[in-house]
């Protein structure tokens, strides 16, 4: 996030040389954080799964799935940092083609590693994770190769991989609050998931299927969030706060419209959506439990659009502290306490009702902050 924001500001100001220097600092930081994440994740894997209330077979499957992904985390971080800088420079197409190719490659690779084929032995469930890890690693290598040839005015040069503390500090000034925000959100997600896992296998399975469909709305909105960061950051760098605000509102309007349409689809087609994942007669309980929550979250799509798109617009301005505060309020002041209160009465529906309440609280807070315009004077 710090790399995208700082790159966008420098590109907007016409300083492509410094924007290129940001790329190299972002890659150095990504390599360091990726290594720390890999080592820490592997060391703390079993305690983390225990905190998620996964036991016995479930914990063993989760550990087997996560280990291959953790081993390739440093390379994935490098690819993500490169794409982040390209987005700040206005090139979102490279990320589209690379990540789209990763998604397409993931399916056959996971299939082969899982079921076997030719010289590749059948590895079972863990083969799915290995296929995912290999496809993500290849995508990251593709990003680095493209940057070596130069994209969007940014070019990777090995001789420029030297620490620039001034740029690192500027990136971290934006990136640390954004990172704490994301980290806090992930902790909140895990606590929320542990509450749901405590409701039993049927509720946990219904939650997973509903979340898979809901993520389609989330991902469609995240595209407009990336656009908001770039438009806001570049226009502020160019000294045009009026255009930055207008660009943020336009991104929010378009994204909210699309996400609301996705919510309409969730509400109308919740039953066949669940039956696609749960076609067997013994899975009817999962369908019956999950359909109401998928229909419920349809009404939360406008609020989710604000939580995402306008929060990302604020980050494009370097205003990352307020979204972090709103995350703490929403997750730890609303969602988790309300979920603990409502699940005993309403089960999974109560948990998702708490989630939707959190979305509206955070969405209104972010909307207020962006409408205030106080983010326009922040220096990156």
PyMOL commands that set and color helices and strands:
alter all, ss='L'
color gray80, all
select helices_A, chain A and resi 2-12+16-43+45-51+56-71+73-88+93-115+125-149+158-160+165-197+201-237+241-268+270-277+281-298+301-316+321-346+348-372+374-377
alter helices_A, ss='H'
color red, helices_A
deselect
rebuild
show_as cartoon
